[in-house]
Amino acid sequence: MKIVRKELYPLKNGGLFAMLEVVGRRGEQINLASEGIQGRVDFFHELPKGQFDCSYLPDEHAIELGGAVNETERSVCLVLGGGTK
C-alpha cells in the first residue's frame, strides 16, 4: 500500500479531520501512529464505498481497508478526538 496524499485539518473542538488518499487493496492496513495521526478515532469512512467497509483496529491504532480486492486508488476520511488513542 502507498499513501499518495495526507491532509490534516484541526477542528474547533480540539480534534482533527484527516483525509488520506491511498493506493491499496482490501485487507491492507494503515498504521495511524506511523503516519503521525494521534487521538481517539471517532469516525472513519472509505471512498468510494464498496461492498466491504473499512475497519478500525483500536488495539493497533490502524485502519484496515475494505473496498475492492484489487489495488485501487481510494480515500479514507477520519475524525479524531483530542487526547490519547
C-alpha positions, 0 to 999 in steps of 0.5 A: 500500500502507498499513501499518495496524499495526507491532509490534516485539518484541526477542528474547533473542538480540539480534534482533527479531520484527516483525509488520506488518499491511498493506493491499496487493496482490501485487507491492507492496513494503515498504521495511524501512529506511523503516519503521525495521526494521534487521538481517539478515532471517532469516525472513519469512512472509505471512498468510494464505498464498496461492498466491504467497509473499512475497519478500525483496529483500536488495539493497533491504532490502524485502519484496515481497508475494505473496498475492492480486492484489487489495488485501487486508488481510494480515500479514507476520511477520519475524525479524531478526538483530542487526547490519547488513542 
